[in-house]
Amino acid sequence: MKPKTYFIGESVTHPHAYLKARQPRTHVIAAGATKEEMIDLRDRFFSIGNETDDQIEAEMYRRIEKFAAKKRAAAVREIHRLLPHHFRSEP
C-alpha cells in the first residue's frame, strides 16, 4: 500500500519536519527522470495555456465587434436626439 502523501524534495532533518513538506499525492500530475524533463513539461503546459488564452481573447473580440458597433451607433443617435441644436444637418 502506498502512502497518500509525499515529501517535496526536502530532507527530514528533525522530528515533525514532515509537517511542513508533506503534500497529497493528488497534487502530482507527472513525474520525470530529470529536473530538465520536468522543466520542459512545465514550459509546455504554460505554452498551451498562453496559446489557449490568446485564442479565447481573439475570438471574444471578434464576436463582440458587430455588437459594439451597433451599440455605439445607437448611443450617438440618442445623443443627437438629446441635443438637436448642436447636431443639425442643415446649415
Helices and strands as residue ranges (DSSP letters): E 5-7, H 18-21, E 22-24, G 25-27, H 35-82
